[in-house]
Amino acid sequence: MTGAVEPTPARPVTEVAVGVLVQPDGRYLLAQRPAGKPYEGYWEFPGGKLEPGESVEAALARELHEELGIDVQASHRWHTLEHDYPHAYVRLYFCKVTAWTGEPHGREGQAFVWQTLPADVAPLLPATIPVLEWLAAE
């Protein structure tokens, strides 16, 4: 007789809106995670957690305004990806942002860079790597 294996309780899913800001010439924006956060110093696409009852689009607009001081004018959902980090299981809603007002600046003291493929900053947050592959495939 074999022992039954108890299923592990599912980890809570943290839903995150992520902005892939793309300029007409194809450059995209990466931001560096600030001190004190998991994966401090890693490069990622900017964004943040959805608040209860908030849509992906509303969270994206709020987060990009809070982080970069810009107002999203045009965006669309592009890809969804789930990633299991040691600190959280996340569902990432990547949205391509093609128009905004304001000049991006690090309102939380974070560094950011405009990049072309391949990215020349490191280290990259693990869930960022597939996004670069999607951009390259276009």
C-alpha positions, 0 to 999 in steps of 0.5 A: 500500500502506498501512502497518499500524498497530501496536495500542497496548498496553492500559493496565492497569485499576485496579479501584476500589470507590466508596461512595455514602453516602446518608442517608434524607433523600437527602443524599450524601457527597462527599470532597475528594481530599487533597494529593499525589494526582492531582486534588488538591482535587477532590471525589469519592465516597470509596473506593479500589483493590481489593487482589489477591484482594479483592472489591468489597464487602471493598475498599469496607468496608476503604476506608470504614473507613480513610478515614472511620472507619465500618463498612458495614452495608448496601450494594449494587453500583449502577453500574460505570463505566470512565474514562480519566484521564491518570494511570490507566485505572480501572474504578469499582464504585459501591456505594450504602451505605445503612447504617453505624455510626460518624460519618464523619470525615476520617481522612486529613485530607480534607474531606467534605460532605453534599450535596443535588442539585445539588452545590454544591462544585467542582471535581468529579472527572470520573467523579463527574459521571455519578453525580450524574446517576444520583442525579438520575434516581432 
